[in-house]
Amino acid sequence: MAPEEKIPDSAAPETSDSAAATTPEEEIERLRAELAAESDRRLRSLAETENLKKRLLKEKEEFQKYATESLVSELLPVLDHLDLALTHGKGLAACKDFVVGVDMTRKAFMDILGRHGVTEFGAEGEPFNPESHEALGMASRPDLPAEAVAQVVQKGFTLRGRMLRPAKVMVNKSPEA
């Protein structure tokens, strides 16, 4: 207790005249009420501490789960370039071995990303979903239903269920009368 907080003599325990005014039962009840209040305060403090621990643990898990998000986002253009190399090299006899090597590189890269929770999505024919697809335009393909993905311009990716990048697609327009 700090010196300035000392109890002055005038606030000292009361004389026996006022002590006689409170009965031992009243004093016991007062002390029980104080004990209950302190017990309640202690329980609330413990609960608050537990809630803080849980919140910090959850934030730590979230941070660890998505810590690689910015790195993976910066690596996605590499996959796009590999896809472009595969698209432009297929069908050319002179590029056959090159295409095989690029395809193997892409598969190894996707395996590594997959082990870290990255999945790709976006395929022709799947229903257009504005939450996961970015429509770049309309296309007309009679073999697909209306509002389906007619062409995938750029694949989309998620990291453990969280969207990294939407798939950029062309949407099949409905047949007009």
Order of alpha helices (4+ residues) and beta strands (2+ residues): alpha-alpha-alpha-alpha-beta-beta-beta-beta-beta-beta
